[in-house]
Amino acid sequence: QFMIKSVSLIIPFKSDKSEKEKLFTLLRGISNWKAVPNEIIIINTDQKQLSVPSDIELFAEQHNINFCIFHQERIYPGHARNIGICNASNSLLAFLDTSTHPSNDWLLNGLHIINTNNYEGVWGKTNYQAEKFLPKIYRASTYGENPIETFPGSILHKNIFKKCGLFVESTRAGEDTDFMSRAKLHNVNICESESFLNYDKLDNISFKEIIKKWYRNHFHSAKMPYFRAHKDIYFYGISFLAIIIAFNWNRVFDPTGIENEFFIPNITKISILIIFLAYLFLRGVVLPMRKGASLKFIFPLNFILISLMSFFLDLTKTIAFGYSKFFRNR
C-alpha cells in the first residue's frame, strides 16, 4: 500500500498520439509508487483539449488526489512549468515529463533524502536507454551510458523559485539547465538523486530527426547565459585560423622558396592529420569512455562511427550557434 504525500507533481504535455499514450501510462503507473503525490498538475500546451481516461480520474478521486489540467496552447516547456509552479498548492514540487519513466520508489527516496538531510531539494537523474545500433552510437556521442543530472526527476521546495526565479519562458530548449545553473550560483542546498528515470525515445529517432533536434535545441539554447556560445564560436574560429596558418606556414617563413630552418615539409598534410587524429581520439574514445561506454563497444571500429556522428552534431551545433548569433533578430 502506498503513502499519500503532500507533493505537487507537475508534468508539461504537448499532445500527439504517442505522447498521449505515454502520459496515460505514466499516470496509471503512479498507483504502483511507494509514495503518491496528493496533487497532479498537467499543463497541456497543444491546441486540442486533453481528457484523461476514466480509470485515471477514478484513482485520483478515490484517493483524494487533486487532479488538475491547465490548457495553454503554443507555449514552451519552461512557461508550462511556471504555470504549474504558480498553481501548486504544496510547498514541495516534483517534476516529470512524458518521456521519462520513474522507478516505483523515485518519489519516496527523494522525499527521504530531503527530510533526512534537510536539503532544499534533489536534482533528477536520467538514464538514456538505447537498444538499436544507431541510437547507441548517438548516445555514445552525446549523453553517454551513465545516468546524468537532469531537471526532470527533480523534487524541490517551492521557495527555491523565489530565490532563483522561474523558468525562462521565451525559449524552446535550455531553460531547465539555465535554472539549474542559477540554483547552483545561489548555492541552493540541492543534492543528487539516488534514483534515476529512464528515457526511452532514442530507439525511435532517425538520423534526420537527431540533427533537427540538435539544431533546434542549440539554436534556442544559444541565448542562455550558461551556454556562453561565443566560446564555441571562438574555438572554431581559432581552429579555422590554425588551419589557415598551417596552409601558409612555409610561404610565411620561406617567401623566397629557399628552404631554411623554419621550413617544414608537408606541413599542410601533417597539420590536417594531427587535427583529424586528435578529434578522432577525443570524440571517439576519450569522451565516450568518460560517459560510460565500454572499450568492447568502442573498438574495434565503432569509435570511427562515434567520431563521425560527433562531427555532424558539432557541425550542426556550430551552425545553430552562428545562425542564432547573427540572424536571430533579422
C-alpha positions as CSV (number, residue, x, y, z in Angstrom):
1,Q,0.0,0.0,0.0
2,F,1.3,3.4,-0.9
3,M,1.6,6.5,1.2
4,I,0.0,9.8,0.1
5,K,2.5,12.7,0.4
6,S,1.9,16.5,0.3
7,V,3.7,16.9,-3.1
8,S,2.5,18.6,-6.3
9,L,3.6,16.6,-9.4
10,I,4.0,18.9,-12.4
11,I,4.0,17.5,-16.0
12,P,4.2,19.6,-19.1
13,F,2.5,18.0,-22.0
14,K,2.3,18.5,-25.8
15,S,-0.3,16.3,-27.4
16,D,0.3,13.8,-30.1
17,K,-0.8,10.2,-30.3
18,S,2.4,8.6,-28.9
19,E,2.9,11.2,-26.2
20,K,-0.6,10.9,-25.0
21,E,-0.3,7.2,-24.5
22,K,3.0,7.7,-22.7
23,L,1.3,10.3,-20.4
24,F,-1.5,7.9,-19.6
25,T,1.0,5.1,-18.9
26,L,2.9,7.4,-16.6
27,L,-0.3,8.4,-14.8
28,R,-1.5,4.8,-14.4
29,G,1.9,3.8,-13.1
30,I,1.5,6.2,-10.1
31,S,-0.7,3.6,-8.4
32,N,2.4,1.4,-8.1
33,W,4.6,4.0,-6.5
34,K,5.5,3.6,-2.8
35,A,4.7,7.3,-2.3
36,V,2.0,9.1,-4.3
37,P,1.6,12.9,-4.6
38,N,-1.7,14.4,-3.4
39,E,-1.7,16.8,-6.3
40,I,-1.1,16.2,-10.0
41,I,-0.9,19.1,-12.4
42,I,-0.7,18.7,-16.1
43,I,-0.1,21.7,-18.4
44,N,-1.4,20.9,-21.9
45,T,0.3,23.1,-24.5
46,D,-1.5,21.8,-27.5
47,Q,-4.4,23.3,-29.3
48,K,-6.6,20.3,-28.6
49,Q,-8.1,19.9,-25.2
50,L,-6.9,16.9,-23.1
51,S,-9.2,14.4,-21.5
52,V,-7.8,11.5,-19.5
53,P,-9.3,8.0,-19.2
54,S,-11.9,7.4,-16.6
55,D,-9.8,4.9,-14.6
56,I,-7.2,7.6,-14.0
57,E,-9.8,10.1,-12.8
58,L,-11.3,7.4,-10.6
59,F,-8.0,6.6,-9.0
60,A,-7.4,10.3,-8.2
61,E,-11.0,10.7,-6.8
62,Q,-10.8,7.5,-4.7
63,H,-7.5,8.7,-3.0
64,N,-8.5,12.4,-2.7
65,I,-5.8,13.5,-5.1
66,N,-6.2,16.9,-6.6
67,F,-6.0,16.3,-10.3
68,C,-5.7,19.5,-12.5
69,I,-5.3,20.1,-16.2
70,F,-4.4,23.6,-17.4
71,H,-4.7,24.4,-21.1
72,Q,-2.4,27.0,-22.5
73,E,-1.6,26.4,-26.2
74,R,1.6,27.1,-28.0
75,I,3.8,27.7,-25.1
76,Y,7.3,26.3,-24.3
77,P,8.1,23.8,-21.5
78,G,9.5,26.5,-19.2
79,H,6.3,28.6,-19.4
80,A,4.3,25.4,-18.8
81,R,6.3,24.6,-15.7
82,N,5.9,28.1,-14.4
83,I,2.1,27.7,-14.7
84,G,2.3,24.5,-12.7
85,I,4.6,26.1,-10.0
86,C,2.3,29.1,-9.6
87,N,-0.8,27.0,-9.2
88,A,0.6,24.3,-7.0
89,S,-0.9,24.1,-3.5
90,N,2.0,22.3,-1.8
91,S,5.4,23.5,-0.7
92,L,7.2,20.5,-2.3
93,L,7.1,20.2,-6.1
94,A,8.1,17.2,-8.2
95,F,8.8,17.4,-12.0
96,L,8.4,14.8,-14.7
97,D,7.8,14.7,-18.4
98,T,6.1,12.1,-20.6
99,S,9.4,10.6,-22.0
100,T,10.9,9.8,-18.6
101,H,9.8,6.9,-16.5
102,P,10.5,6.9,-12.8
103,S,11.0,3.8,-10.6
104,N,8.3,3.0,-8.1
105,D,10.4,4.3,-5.2
106,W,11.6,7.5,-7.0
107,L,9.4,9.9,-5.1
108,L,9.8,8.1,-1.7
109,N,13.6,8.1,-2.0
110,G,13.7,11.7,-2.9
111,L,11.5,12.8,-0.1
112,H,13.5,10.7,2.3
113,I,16.8,12.4,1.2
114,I,15.2,15.8,1.6
115,N,13.7,15.2,5.0
116,T,16.7,13.3,6.5
117,N,19.4,15.7,5.4
118,N,17.4,18.9,5.5
119,Y,18.1,19.6,1.8
120,E,16.0,22.1,-0.2
121,G,15.6,19.5,-3.0
122,V,17.1,16.8,-5.1
123,W,18.0,17.0,-8.8
124,G,16.7,14.4,-11.1
125,K,18.9,11.8,-12.8
126,T,18.2,10.2,-16.2
127,N,19.4,7.1,-17.8
128,Y,19.2,7.3,-21.6
129,Q,18.2,3.9,-22.9
130,A,19.2,2.5,-26.3
131,E,18.8,-1.0,-27.8
132,K,19.3,-0.3,-31.5
133,F,22.7,0.2,-33.1
134,L,22.3,3.8,-34.4
135,P,20.8,5.1,-31.1
136,K,23.7,3.5,-29.2
137,I,26.2,5.4,-31.4
138,Y,24.1,8.6,-30.9
139,R,24.1,8.0,-27.1
140,A,27.9,7.5,-27.0
141,S,28.3,10.8,-28.9
142,T,26.1,12.7,-26.6
143,Y,24.5,11.7,-23.3
144,G,26.6,8.6,-22.5
145,E,25.6,5.4,-20.8
146,N,25.9,6.7,-17.3
147,P,22.8,8.4,-15.8
148,I,23.2,12.2,-15.9
149,E,21.8,15.0,-13.8
150,T,18.6,16.4,-15.3
151,F,15.8,18.7,-14.3
152,P,13.1,16.0,-15.0
153,G,13.0,13.9,-11.9
154,S,13.8,16.8,-9.5
155,I,11.9,17.3,-6.3
156,L,12.2,20.9,-5.0
157,H,10.9,23.2,-2.3
158,K,8.8,25.9,-3.8
159,N,10.8,28.7,-2.1
160,I,13.7,27.9,-4.3
161,F,11.9,29.6,-7.1
162,K,11.6,32.8,-5.0
163,K,15.4,32.8,-4.6
164,C,16.4,31.9,-8.2
165,G,13.4,33.0,-10.2
166,L,11.1,31.0,-12.5
167,F,12.0,29.4,-15.9
168,V,12.8,31.5,-18.9
169,E,9.6,31.3,-21.0
170,S,10.8,32.5,-24.3
171,T,13.0,29.6,-25.3
172,R,12.2,26.1,-26.6
173,A,15.2,24.4,-25.0
174,G,17.9,25.1,-22.4
175,E,15.6,26.7,-19.8
176,D,16.0,23.7,-17.4
177,T,19.8,23.8,-17.5
178,D,19.6,27.6,-17.1
179,F,17.5,27.2,-14.0
180,M,19.9,24.6,-12.6
181,S,22.9,26.8,-13.2
182,R,21.1,29.7,-11.4
183,A,20.3,27.4,-8.4
184,K,24.0,26.4,-8.1
185,L,25.1,30.0,-8.5
186,H,22.8,30.9,-5.5
187,N,24.3,28.0,-3.5
188,V,20.9,26.4,-3.0
189,N,21.3,23.2,-1.0
190,I,20.2,20.6,-3.5
191,C,21.7,17.2,-3.7
192,E,21.8,14.5,-6.4
193,S,19.2,11.8,-6.5
194,E,19.9,8.2,-5.7
195,S,17.1,7.0,-8.1
196,F,17.0,7.7,-11.8
197,L,14.5,8.0,-14.6
198,N,14.6,6.0,-17.8
199,Y,14.4,7.9,-21.1
200,D,13.1,5.7,-24.0
201,K,12.8,7.9,-27.1
202,L,16.3,7.3,-28.6
203,D,15.3,4.0,-30.2
204,N,12.5,5.7,-32.1
205,I,14.5,8.6,-33.6
206,S,16.1,8.7,-37.1
207,F,19.4,10.4,-38.1
208,K,17.4,13.3,-39.7
209,E,15.4,13.8,-36.5
210,I,18.6,13.7,-34.4
211,I,20.1,16.5,-36.5
212,K,16.9,18.6,-36.5
213,K,16.6,18.2,-32.7
214,W,20.2,19.0,-32.1
215,Y,19.9,22.2,-34.3
216,R,16.6,23.3,-32.6
217,N,17.9,22.8,-29.1
218,H,21.2,24.6,-29.6
219,F,19.6,27.4,-31.6
220,H,17.3,28.1,-28.7
221,S,19.9,27.4,-26.0
222,A,22.5,29.8,-27.6
223,K,20.9,32.8,-25.9
224,M,21.0,31.2,-22.4
225,P,23.8,32.8,-20.3
226,Y,25.1,29.5,-19.0
227,F,25.9,28.3,-22.5
228,R,28.4,31.0,-23.4
229,A,28.0,30.2,-27.1
230,H,30.7,32.7,-28.1
231,K,33.3,30.4,-26.5
232,D,32.4,27.7,-29.0
233,I,32.4,30.2,-31.9
234,Y,35.9,31.4,-30.7
235,F,37.1,27.9,-30.5
236,Y,36.0,27.1,-34.1
237,G,37.4,30.4,-35.3
238,I,40.7,29.7,-33.7
239,S,40.8,26.2,-35.2
240,F,40.0,27.7,-38.6
241,L,42.8,30.2,-38.2
242,A,45.2,27.5,-37.2
243,I,44.4,25.6,-40.4
244,I,44.9,28.8,-42.5
245,I,48.3,29.3,-40.8
246,A,49.3,25.7,-41.4
247,F,48.4,26.1,-45.1
248,N,50.6,29.2,-45.4
249,W,53.4,28.3,-42.9
250,N,56.1,27.7,-45.4
251,R,55.1,30.6,-47.5
252,V,55.4,32.9,-44.5
253,F,58.8,31.6,-43.3
254,D,60.1,30.8,-46.8
255,P,58.9,33.5,-49.1
256,T,61.9,33.1,-51.5
257,G,61.3,29.4,-52.0
258,I,64.7,28.6,-50.5
259,E,64.4,26.1,-47.7
260,N,65.6,27.3,-44.3
261,E,65.4,26.1,-40.6
262,F,61.7,27.1,-40.4
263,F,60.7,25.1,-43.4
264,I,58.6,22.1,-42.6
265,P,58.0,19.6,-45.4
266,N,54.3,18.5,-46.0
267,I,53.1,20.9,-43.2
268,T,49.6,21.0,-44.6
269,K,49.2,17.2,-44.6
270,I,50.8,16.9,-41.2
271,S,48.6,19.6,-39.7
272,I,45.4,18.1,-41.1
273,L,46.4,14.6,-39.9
274,I,47.2,15.8,-36.4
275,I,43.8,17.7,-36.1
276,F,42.0,14.6,-37.5
277,L,43.6,12.1,-35.2
278,A,43.2,14.4,-32.1
279,Y,39.4,14.8,-32.9
280,L,39.1,11.0,-33.6
281,F,40.7,10.1,-30.3
282,L,38.9,12.7,-28.2
283,R,35.4,12.3,-29.6
284,G,35.6,8.7,-30.5
285,V,37.4,7.2,-27.5
286,V,38.0,9.6,-24.5
287,L,34.6,11.3,-24.1
288,P,32.5,8.1,-24.7
289,M,34.6,6.3,-22.1
290,R,34.2,9.1,-19.6
291,K,30.4,8.9,-20.1
292,G,30.3,5.1,-19.5
293,A,30.9,3.5,-22.9
294,S,32.9,0.2,-22.7
295,L,36.0,-0.5,-24.7
296,K,34.2,-3.5,-26.1
297,F,31.6,-1.2,-27.7
298,I,34.1,1.5,-28.8
299,F,36.6,-0.9,-30.5
300,P,37.5,-2.1,-33.0
301,L,35.5,0.1,-35.4
302,N,32.7,1.9,-33.6
303,F,34.9,4.8,-32.5
304,I,35.0,5.8,-36.1
305,L,31.2,6.0,-36.3
306,I,31.0,7.7,-32.9
307,S,33.5,10.3,-34.2
308,L,31.6,10.8,-37.4
309,M,28.3,11.2,-35.6
310,S,30.0,13.7,-33.2
311,F,31.3,15.6,-36.2
312,F,27.9,16.0,-37.7
313,L,26.5,17.1,-34.3
314,D,29.3,19.5,-33.7
315,L,28.8,21.0,-37.1
316,T,25.1,21.3,-36.5
317,K,25.8,22.9,-33.2
318,T,28.2,25.4,-34.7
319,I,25.7,26.3,-37.4
320,A,22.9,26.7,-34.8
321,F,25.1,29.0,-32.7
322,G,26.2,31.1,-35.7
323,Y,22.7,31.4,-37.0
324,S,21.3,32.4,-33.6
325,K,24.1,35.0,-33.1
326,F,23.9,36.7,-36.5
327,F,20.4,36.1,-37.9
328,R,18.0,35.6,-34.9
329,N,16.9,39.2,-34.8
330,R,16.9,39.9,-38.6
